[in-house]
Amino acid sequence: MPKEDEVSVYSERMYRFYVRQGIAEGIAWRYVSDIPLYLDQYNRAEPTL
């Protein structure tokens, strides 16, 4: 399963995990919802090596 699919499938579970660990709900949601954007940018970036 590609990483993008894993993130979309497990985003709610990840959100609940972060909230249980004491992360504020808004911050946890923002982090979880920004992961797909980060992965998209990472995949489109040119290698620097």
PQR file of N, CA, C, O and H, with PARSE charges and radii, in Angstrom:
ATOM      1  N   MET A   1       0.854  -1.178   0.000 -0.4000 1.5000
ATOM      2  CA  MET A   1       0.000   0.000   0.000 -0.0000 2.0000
ATOM      3  C   MET A   1       0.899   1.240   0.000  0.5500 1.7000
ATOM      4  O   MET A   1       1.794   1.353   0.838 -0.5500 1.4000
ATOM      5  N   PRO A   2       0.667   2.172  -0.936 -0.5600 1.5000
ATOM      6  CA  PRO A   2       1.464   3.406  -0.957  0.2800 2.0000
ATOM      7  C   PRO A   2       1.265   4.231   0.312  0.5500 1.7000
ATOM      8  O   PRO A   2       0.230   4.137   0.972 -0.5500 1.4000
ATOM      9  N   LYS A   3       2.267   5.036   0.641 -0.4000 1.5000
ATOM     10  CA  LYS A   3       2.199   5.843   1.861 -0.0000 2.0000
ATOM     11  C   LYS A   3       0.979   6.755   1.873  0.5500 1.7000
ATOM     12  O   LYS A   3       0.366   6.949   2.923 -0.5500 1.4000
ATOM     13  H   LYS A   3       3.108   5.112   0.104  0.4000 1.0000
ATOM     14  N   GLU A   4       0.617   7.319   0.718 -0.4000 1.5000
ATOM     15  CA  GLU A   4      -0.523   8.225   0.661 -0.0000 2.0000
ATOM     16  C   GLU A   4      -1.804   7.515   1.087  0.5500 1.7000
ATOM     17  O   GLU A   4      -2.634   8.092   1.789 -0.5500 1.4000
ATOM     18  H   GLU A   4       1.115   7.161  -0.135  0.4000 1.0000
ATOM     19  N   ASP A   5      -1.962   6.255   0.657 -0.4000 1.5000
ATOM     20  CA  ASP A   5      -3.150   5.495   1.031 -0.0000 2.0000
ATOM     21  C   ASP A   5      -3.154   5.180   2.518  0.5500 1.7000
ATOM     22  O   ASP A   5      -4.199   5.244   3.166 -0.5500 1.4000
ATOM     23  H   ASP A   5      -1.287   5.787   0.087  0.4000 1.0000
ATOM     24  N   GLU A   6      -1.993   4.842   3.059 -0.4000 1.5000
ATOM     25  CA  GLU A   6      -1.906   4.553   4.488 -0.0000 2.0000
ATOM     26  C   GLU A   6      -2.310   5.765   5.309  0.5500 1.7000
ATOM     27  O   GLU A   6      -3.023   5.638   6.304 -0.5500 1.4000
ATOM     28  H   GLU A   6      -1.144   4.791   2.533  0.4000 1.0000
ATOM     29  N   VAL A   7      -1.859   6.924   4.898 -0.4000 1.5000
ATOM     30  CA  VAL A   7      -2.176   8.147   5.639 -0.0000 2.0000
ATOM     31  C   VAL A   7      -3.670   8.407   5.613  0.5500 1.7000
ATOM     32  O   VAL A   7      -4.258   8.729   6.646 -0.5500 1.4000
ATOM     33  H   VAL A   7      -1.280   7.027   4.090  0.4000 1.0000
ATOM     34  N   SER A   8      -4.296   8.272   4.448 -0.4000 1.5000
ATOM     35  CA  SER A   8      -5.728   8.543   4.379 -0.0000 2.0000
ATOM     36  C   SER A   8      -6.535   7.507   5.152  0.5500 1.7000
ATOM     37  O   SER A   8      -7.570   7.843   5.728 -0.5500 1.4000
ATOM     38  H   SER A   8      -3.818   8.010   3.609  0.4000 1.0000
ATOM     39  N   VAL A   9      -6.090   6.272   5.175 -0.4000 1.5000
ATOM     40  CA  VAL A   9      -6.803   5.225   5.893 -0.0000 2.0000
ATOM     41  C   VAL A   9      -6.640   5.384   7.396  0.5500 1.7000
ATOM     42  O   VAL A   9      -7.595   5.186   8.148 -0.5500 1.4000
ATOM     43  H   VAL A   9      -5.249   6.000   4.707  0.4000 1.0000
ATOM     44  N   TYR A  10      -5.452   5.735   7.835 -0.4000 1.5000
ATOM     45  CA  TYR A  10      -5.158   5.766   9.262 -0.0000 2.0000
ATOM     46  C   TYR A  10      -5.176   7.159   9.881  0.5500 1.7000
ATOM     47  O   TYR A  10      -4.799   7.304  11.044 -0.5500 1.4000
ATOM     48  H   TYR A  10      -4.677   5.896   7.225  0.4000 1.0000
ATOM     49  N   SER A  11      -5.599   8.188   9.151 -0.4000 1.5000
ATOM     50  CA  SER A  11      -5.525   9.544   9.685 -0.0000 2.0000
ATOM     51  C   SER A  11      -6.376   9.720  10.939  0.5500 1.7000
ATOM     52  O   SER A  11      -5.937  10.375  11.884 -0.5500 1.4000
ATOM     53  H   SER A  11      -5.905   8.070   8.207  0.4000 1.0000
ATOM     54  N   GLU A  12      -7.573   9.155  10.973 -0.4000 1.5000
ATOM     55  CA  GLU A  12      -8.405   9.286  12.165 -0.0000 2.0000
ATOM     56  C   GLU A  12      -7.778   8.547  13.344  0.5500 1.7000
ATOM     57  O   GLU A  12      -7.817   9.031  14.475 -0.5500 1.4000
ATOM     58  H   GLU A  12      -7.929   8.623  10.205  0.4000 1.0000
ATOM     59  N   ARG A  13      -7.209   7.396  13.085 -0.4000 1.5000
ATOM     60  CA  ARG A  13      -6.544   6.630  14.148 -0.0000 2.0000
ATOM     61  C   ARG A  13      -5.320   7.397  14.670  0.5500 1.7000
ATOM     62  O   ARG A  13      -5.082   7.448  15.877 -0.5500 1.4000
ATOM     63  H   ARG A  13      -7.177   7.002  12.166  0.4000 1.0000
ATOM     64  N   MET A  14      -4.559   7.985  13.763 -0.4000 1.5000
ATOM     65  CA  MET A  14      -3.400   8.772  14.170 -0.0000 2.0000
ATOM     66  C   MET A  14      -3.834   9.979  14.994  0.5500 1.7000
ATOM     67  O   MET A  14      -3.202  10.315  15.996 -0.5500 1.4000
ATOM     68  H   MET A  14      -4.752   7.945  12.783  0.4000 1.0000
ATOM     69  N   TYR A  15      -4.908  10.623  14.570 -0.4000 1.5000
ATOM     70  CA  TYR A  15      -5.435  11.774  15.306 -0.0000 2.0000
ATOM     71  C   TYR A  15      -5.790  11.370  16.737  0.5500 1.7000
ATOM     72  O   TYR A  15      -5.401  12.051  17.685 -0.5500 1.4000
ATOM     73  H   TYR A  15      -5.421  10.350  13.757  0.4000 1.0000
ATOM     74  N   ARG A  16      -6.519  10.280  16.897 -0.4000 1.5000
ATOM     75  CA  ARG A  16      -6.902   9.826  18.245 -0.0000 2.0000
ATOM     76  C   ARG A  16      -5.675   9.483  19.082  0.5500 1.7000
ATOM     77  O   ARG A  16      -5.644   9.768  20.279 -0.5500 1.4000
ATOM     78  H   ARG A  16      -6.835   9.727  16.126  0.4000 1.0000
ATOM     79  N   PHE A  17      -4.667   8.874  18.467 -0.4000 1.5000
ATOM     80  CA  PHE A  17      -3.441   8.545  19.187 -0.0000 2.0000
ATOM     81  C   PHE A  17      -2.779   9.805  19.724  0.5500 1.7000
ATOM     82  O   PHE A  17      -2.401   9.860  20.895 -0.5500 1.4000
ATOM     83  H   PHE A  17      -4.692   8.642  17.495  0.4000 1.0000
ATOM     84  N   TYR A  18      -2.637  10.812  18.879 -0.4000 1.5000
ATOM     85  CA  TYR A  18      -1.983  12.048  19.318 -0.0000 2.0000
ATOM     86  C   TYR A  18      -2.771  12.729  20.428  0.5500 1.7000
ATOM     87  O   TYR A  18      -2.172  13.253  21.367 -0.5500 1.4000
ATOM     88  H   TYR A  18      -2.944  10.768  17.928  0.4000 1.0000
ATOM     89  N   VAL A  19      -4.088  12.735  20.346 -0.4000 1.5000
ATOM     90  CA  VAL A  19      -4.912  13.352  21.386 -0.0000 2.0000
ATOM     91  C   VAL A  19      -4.744  12.584  22.697  0.5500 1.7000
ATOM     92  O   VAL A  19      -4.640  13.193  23.763 -0.5500 1.4000
ATOM     93  H   VAL A  19      -4.575  12.310  19.582  0.4000 1.0000
ATOM     94  N   ARG A  20      -4.716  11.262  22.625 -0.4000 1.5000
ATOM     95  CA  ARG A  20      -4.503  10.462  23.844 -0.0000 2.0000
ATOM     96  C   ARG A  20      -3.135  10.723  24.463  0.5500 1.7000
ATOM     97  O   ARG A  20      -2.963  10.588  25.675 -0.5500 1.4000
ATOM     98  H   ARG A  20      -4.800  10.768  21.760  0.4000 1.0000
ATOM     99  N   GLN A  21      -2.168  11.094  23.639 -0.4000 1.5000
ATOM    100  CA  GLN A  21      -0.823  11.375  24.141 -0.0000 2.0000
ATOM    101  C   GLN A  21      -0.696  12.789  24.709  0.5500 1.7000
ATOM    102  O   GLN A  21       0.380  13.185  25.156 -0.5500 1.4000
ATOM    103  H   GLN A  21      -2.308  11.203  22.655  0.4000 1.0000
ATOM    104  N   GLY A  22      -1.789  13.547  24.691 -0.4000 1.5000
ATOM    105  CA  GLY A  22      -1.778  14.874  25.293 -0.0000 2.0000
ATOM    106  C   GLY A  22      -1.600  16.025  24.322  0.5500 1.7000
ATOM    107  O   GLY A  22      -1.469  17.173  24.747 -0.5500 1.4000
ATOM    108  H   GLY A  22      -2.663  13.225  24.327  0.4000 1.0000
ATOM    109  N   ILE A  23      -1.593  15.743  23.035 -0.4000 1.5000
ATOM    110  CA  ILE A  23      -1.491  16.805  22.037 -0.0000 2.0000
ATOM    111  C   ILE A  23      -2.868  17.458  21.905  0.5500 1.7000
ATOM    112  O   ILE A  23      -3.884  16.765  21.849 -0.5500 1.4000
ATOM    113  H   ILE A  23      -1.699  14.810  22.690  0.4000 1.0000
ATOM    114  N   ALA A  24      -2.901  18.775  21.855 -0.4000 1.5000
ATOM    115  CA  ALA A  24      -4.171  19.488  21.708 -0.0000 2.0000
ATOM    116  C   ALA A  24      -4.873  19.048  20.424  0.5500 1.7000
ATOM    117  O   ALA A  24      -4.222  18.764  19.419 -0.5500 1.4000
ATOM    118  H   ALA A  24      -2.076  19.339  21.900  0.4000 1.0000
ATOM    119  N   GLU A  25      -6.207  18.995  20.465 -0.4000 1.5000
ATOM    120  CA  GLU A  25      -6.975  18.479  19.325 -0.0000 2.0000
ATOM    121  C   GLU A  25      -6.689  19.243  18.036  0.5500 1.7000
ATOM    122  O   GLU A  25      -6.502  18.634  16.982 -0.5500 1.4000
ATOM    123  H   GLU A  25      -6.736  19.226  21.282  0.4000 1.0000
ATOM    124  N   GLY A  26      -6.653  20.560  18.112 -0.4000 1.5000
ATOM    125  CA  GLY A  26      -6.411  21.364  16.910 -0.0000 2.0000
ATOM    126  C   GLY A  26      -5.042  21.109  16.305  0.5500 1.7000
ATOM    127  O   GLY A  26      -4.899  21.017  15.086 -0.5500 1.4000
ATOM    128  H   GLY A  26      -6.805  21.054  18.968  0.4000 1.0000
ATOM    129  N   ILE A  27      -4.046  20.996  17.153 -0.4000 1.5000
ATOM    130  CA  ILE A  27      -2.685  20.738  16.670 -0.0000 2.0000
ATOM    131  C   ILE A  27      -2.595  19.338  16.082  0.5500 1.7000
ATOM    132  O   ILE A  27      -1.985  19.145  15.031 -0.5500 1.4000
ATOM    133  H   ILE A  27      -4.161  21.070  18.144  0.4000 1.0000
ATOM    134  N   ALA A  28      -3.195  18.364  16.748 -0.4000 1.5000
ATOM    135  CA  ALA A  28      -3.176  16.988  16.239 -0.0000 2.0000
ATOM    136  C   ALA A  28      -3.868  16.906  14.883  0.5500 1.7000
ATOM    137  O   ALA A  28      -3.362  16.261  13.964 -0.5500 1.4000
ATOM    138  H   ALA A  28      -3.691  18.521  17.602  0.4000 1.0000
ATOM    139  N   TRP A  29      -5.016  17.551  14.756 -0.4000 1.5000
ATOM    140  CA  TRP A  29      -5.749  17.505  13.488 -0.0000 2.0000
ATOM    141  C   TRP A  29      -4.963  18.191  12.381  0.5500 1.7000
ATOM    142  O   TRP A  29      -4.910  17.696  11.255 -0.5500 1.4000
ATOM    143  H   TRP A  29      -5.427  18.075  15.502  0.4000 1.0000
ATOM    144  N   ARG A  30      -4.355  19.325  12.697 -0.4000 1.5000
ATOM    145  CA  ARG A  30      -3.574  20.053  11.692 -0.0000 2.0000
ATOM    146  C   ARG A  30      -2.404  19.192  11.215  0.5500 1.7000
ATOM    147  O   ARG A  30      -2.130  19.126  10.017 -0.5500 1.4000
ATOM    148  H   ARG A  30      -4.399  19.726  13.611  0.4000 1.0000
ATOM    149  N   TYR A  31      -1.725  18.543  12.137 -0.4000 1.5000
ATOM    150  CA  TYR A  31      -0.593  17.689  11.783 -0.0000 2.0000
ATOM    151  C   TYR A  31      -1.043  16.537  10.886  0.5500 1.7000
ATOM    152  O   TYR A  31      -0.434  16.274   9.849 -0.5500 1.4000
ATOM    153  H   TYR A  31      -1.947  18.598  13.111  0.4000 1.0000
ATOM    154  N   VAL A  32      -2.103  15.861  11.288 -0.4000 1.5000
ATOM    155  CA  VAL A  32      -2.586  14.709  10.525 -0.0000 2.0000
ATOM    156  C   VAL A  32      -3.078  15.141   9.147  0.5500 1.7000
ATOM    157  O   VAL A  32      -2.844  14.438   8.164 -0.5500 1.4000
ATOM    158  H   VAL A  32      -2.598  16.076  12.130  0.4000 1.0000
ATOM    159  N   SER A  33      -3.751  16.277   9.059 -0.4000 1.5000
ATOM    160  CA  SER A  33      -4.288  16.703   7.770 -0.0000 2.0000
ATOM    161  C   SER A  33      -3.212  17.284   6.859  0.5500 1.7000
ATOM    162  O   SER A  33      -3.420  17.359   5.648 -0.5500 1.4000
ATOM    163  H   SER A  33      -3.942  16.848   9.858  0.4000 1.0000
ATOM    164  N   ASP A  34      -2.070  17.696   7.403 -0.4000 1.5000
ATOM    165  CA  ASP A  34      -0.982  18.224   6.577 -0.0000 2.0000
ATOM    166  C   ASP A  34      -0.063  17.137   6.032  0.5500 1.7000
ATOM    167  O   ASP A  34       0.727  17.410   5.128 -0.5500 1.4000
ATOM    168  H   ASP A  34      -1.901  17.635   8.387  0.4000 1.0000
ATOM    169  N   ILE A  35      -0.139  15.934   6.543 -0.4000 1.5000
ATOM    170  CA  ILE A  35       0.752  14.860   6.094 -0.0000 2.0000
ATOM    171  C   ILE A  35       0.597  14.576   4.595  0.5500 1.7000
ATOM    172  O   ILE A  35       1.613  14.450   3.910 -0.5500 1.4000
ATOM    173  H   ILE A  35      -0.780  15.712   7.277  0.4000 1.0000
ATOM    174  N   PRO A  36      -0.630  14.470   4.048 -0.5600 1.5000
ATOM    175  CA  PRO A  36      -0.732  14.211   2.604  0.2800 2.0000
ATOM    176  C   PRO A  36      -0.084  15.314   1.765  0.5500 1.7000
ATOM    177  O   PRO A  36       0.533  15.023   0.740 -0.5500 1.4000
ATOM    178  N   LEU A  37      -0.214  16.571   2.185 -0.4000 1.5000
ATOM    179  CA  LEU A  37       0.421  17.672   1.460 -0.0000 2.0000
ATOM    180  C   LEU A  37       1.939  17.527   1.500  0.5500 1.7000
ATOM    181  O   LEU A  37       2.612  17.694   0.483 -0.5500 1.4000
ATOM    182  H   LEU A  37      -0.714  16.807   3.017  0.4000 1.0000
ATOM    183  N   TYR A  38       2.468  17.218   2.671 -0.4000 1.5000
ATOM    184  CA  TYR A  38       3.917  17.024   2.807 -0.0000 2.0000
ATOM    185  C   TYR A  38       4.394  15.890   1.897  0.5500 1.7000
ATOM    186  O   TYR A  38       5.395  16.042   1.197 -0.5500 1.4000
ATOM    187  H   TYR A  38       1.921  17.083   3.497  0.4000 1.0000
ATOM    188  N   LEU A  39       3.695  14.767   1.900 -0.4000 1.5000
ATOM    189  CA  LEU A  39       4.107  13.633   1.069 -0.0000 2.0000
ATOM    190  C   LEU A  39       4.057  13.985  -0.408  0.5500 1.7000
ATOM    191  O   LEU A  39       4.921  13.561  -1.175 -0.5500 1.4000
ATOM    192  H   LEU A  39       2.882  14.644   2.468  0.4000 1.0000
ATOM    193  N   ASP A  40       3.054  14.757  -0.815 -0.4000 1.5000
ATOM    194  CA  ASP A  40       2.950  15.178  -2.208 -0.0000 2.0000
ATOM    195  C   ASP A  40       4.149  16.046  -2.591  0.5500 1.7000
ATOM    196  O   ASP A  40       4.762  15.837  -3.638 -0.5500 1.4000
ATOM    197  H   ASP A  40       2.352  15.102  -0.192  0.4000 1.0000
ATOM    198  N   GLN A  41       4.476  17.008  -1.751 -0.4000 1.5000
ATOM    199  CA  GLN A  41       5.623  17.873  -2.029 -0.0000 2.0000
ATOM    200  C   GLN A  41       6.923  17.075  -2.017  0.5500 1.7000
ATOM    201  O   GLN A  41       7.801  17.305  -2.849 -0.5500 1.4000
ATOM    202  H   GLN A  41       3.977  17.177  -0.901  0.4000 1.0000
ATOM    203  N   TYR A  42       7.046  16.155  -1.093 -0.4000 1.5000
ATOM    204  CA  TYR A  42       8.247  15.320  -1.002 -0.0000 2.0000
ATOM    205  C   TYR A  42       8.420  14.482  -2.270  0.5500 1.7000
ATOM    206  O   TYR A  42       9.528  14.363  -2.792 -0.5500 1.4000
ATOM    207  H   TYR A  42       6.333  15.968  -0.418  0.4000 1.0000
ATOM    208  N   ASN A  43       7.333  13.910  -2.758 -0.4000 1.5000
ATOM    209  CA  ASN A  43       7.404  13.057  -3.946 -0.0000 2.0000
ATOM    210  C   ASN A  43       7.720  13.857  -5.206  0.5500 1.7000
ATOM    211  O   ASN A  43       8.323  13.322  -6.137 -0.5500 1.4000
ATOM    212  H   ASN A  43       6.433  14.008  -2.334  0.4000 1.0000
ATOM    213  N   ARG A  44       7.323  15.133  -5.253 -0.4000 1.5000
ATOM    214  CA  ARG A  44       7.571  15.954  -6.436 -0.0000 2.0000
ATOM    215  C   ARG A  44       8.925  16.655  -6.406  0.5500 1.7000
ATOM    216  O   ARG A  44       9.370  17.172  -7.431 -0.5500 1.4000
ATOM    217  H   ARG A  44       6.833  15.568  -4.497  0.4000 1.0000
ATOM    218  N   ALA A  45       9.579  16.683  -5.265 -0.4000 1.5000
ATOM    219  CA  ALA A  45      10.858  17.390  -5.141 -0.0000 2.0000
ATOM    220  C   ALA A  45      11.952  16.666  -5.919  0.5500 1.7000
ATOM    221  O   ALA A  45      11.943  15.442  -6.051 -0.5500 1.4000
ATOM    222  H   ALA A  45       9.218  16.264  -4.432  0.4000 1.0000
ATOM    223  N   GLU A  46      12.884  17.450  -6.425 -0.4000 1.5000
ATOM    224  CA  GLU A  46      14.019  16.872  -7.126 -0.0000 2.0000
ATOM    225  C   GLU A  46      15.046  16.393  -6.106  0.5500 1.7000
ATOM    226  O   GLU A  46      15.250  17.036  -5.076 -0.5500 1.4000
ATOM    227  H   GLU A  46      12.891  18.444  -6.317  0.4000 1.0000
ATOM    228  N   PRO A  47      15.679  15.288  -6.386 -0.5600 1.5000
ATOM    229  CA  PRO A  47      16.718  14.812  -5.463  0.2800 2.0000
ATOM    230  C   PRO A  47      17.855  15.830  -5.360  0.5500 1.7000
ATOM    231  O   PRO A  47      18.221  16.467  -6.347 -0.5500 1.4000
ATOM    232  N   THR A  48      18.400  15.972  -4.168 -0.4000 1.5000
ATOM    233  CA  THR A  48      19.476  16.940  -3.969 -0.0000 2.0000
ATOM    234  C   THR A  48      20.845  16.285  -3.938  0.5500 1.7000
ATOM    235  O   THR A  48      21.852  16.980  -3.805 -0.5500 1.4000
ATOM    236  H   THR A  48      18.102  15.454  -3.366  0.4000 1.0000
ATOM    237  N   LEU A  49      20.908  14.991  -4.055 -0.4000 1.5000
ATOM    238  CA  LEU A  49      22.207  14.307  -4.007 -0.0000 2.0000
ATOM    239  C   LEU A  49      22.840  14.213  -5.357  0.5500 1.7000
ATOM    240  O   LEU A  49      23.935  13.667  -5.489 -0.5500 1.4000
ATOM    241  H   LEU A  49      20.090  14.425  -4.163  0.4000 1.0000
TER
END
